[in-house]
Amino acid sequence: MSRITYHSIIPENNRATYGEFDVVDFRAQFPNRMMNLNSLRLTGSFQVKDQNNAQVTTQHCQLDSLVGSHSYWQQIQVFVGGVSVDNILEYPRMVKMLTSASENPADMFNAHNLCELKAPCDIVAEEMLRQEGIPVQQAVPVKKNLDFSCRPMISLNQVYGDRRTLSYEKGGDVRVVVTLARNNAVLFGLDVVEGFKYELTDLRLEFTSYPDDGDTTTPIMFKRRQGLNKVSLQM
């Protein structure tokens, strides 16, 4: 395939910053094209502030090293043409189980994990939450928020088989709705107290697409995951 196009979608409820419990709604439209499945990513920048609303610098505060930026998304819903294909609750817990079962700490140095803010140990995980220092010759050191690129474990990113593209003519709009997790579910550490919070900025849904080939009959095979509540029976 040729003429690949890169799409970057801002939320329909676009705001300067997002925090705990916020719902972020992305609607992807790509007329006359096919979405390249397994290419969807959630990207943005983040910062962590302490109870005094100051940027975290030396405090012991971190994300889960095996979850990284997936920690931000408490719930993910995906709709294709108005039909629900995903409704994943407790999403970070699912990511933690899958990562711990399939990868080890050394794998966290791989580029696909580092861009998701995963880390090999707690020390690196703490450093991830501090602003990135820019080495320039200025009287006041320049700092900027660290960015992330997260590939969510949703059905559209778990496609296998021969057909790995979704025609807009067949599927229509693709909506991805994420609910942000509460602060104390994302941040933890020795110095974390009530009032610590995270903020996300410049959120985007990104993916690639190809010109439509007109095939709307070949089935698309994907993995679908759903959380189950444990029920205890008393006799």
Secondary structure, 3 states (H helix, E strand, C coil): CCCCEEEEECCCCCCCCECCCCEEEEEECCCCEEEECCCCEEEEEEEEECCCCCECCCCCCECCCCCHHHHHEEEEEEEECCEEEEEEECHHHHHHHHHHHHCCHHHHHCHHHHCCCCCCCHHHHHHHCCCEEECCCCCCCEEECEEEEECCCCHHHCEECCCCEEEHHHHCCEEEEEEECCHHHHCECCCCCCCCEEEEEEEEEEEEEEECCCCCCCCCEECCCCCCCCCCCCC
